[in-house]
Amino acid sequence: MGVKVLLDSVDKVRDFIDITRSAPYDIDLISGRNTYLDAKSLLGVLSCDCRKPLVLDIHAEMEERAELMSKLEKYVVA
């Protein structure tokens, strides 16, 4: 599915949102089993438990996905 990202501070969330908002396609964060959040929404991301990794789901072609992931790699966790 997607990759895990950790956004454990408000500054990280703000930077993450700035990066995702520049993308013209949909991006989701998945928290738990069935909680999908808009990865471009500051309030949406801050509403979840950011102490735990979230799953990033990018709805784009491989080339676009790779470009975005290069910008977000500092948030990726194992």
Secondary structure, DSSP 8 states (H G I E B T S, - for coil): --EEE---SHHHHHHHHHHHHT-SS-EEEEETTTEEEETT-HHHHHTS-TTS-EEEEE-S-HHHHHHHHHHHGGGB--
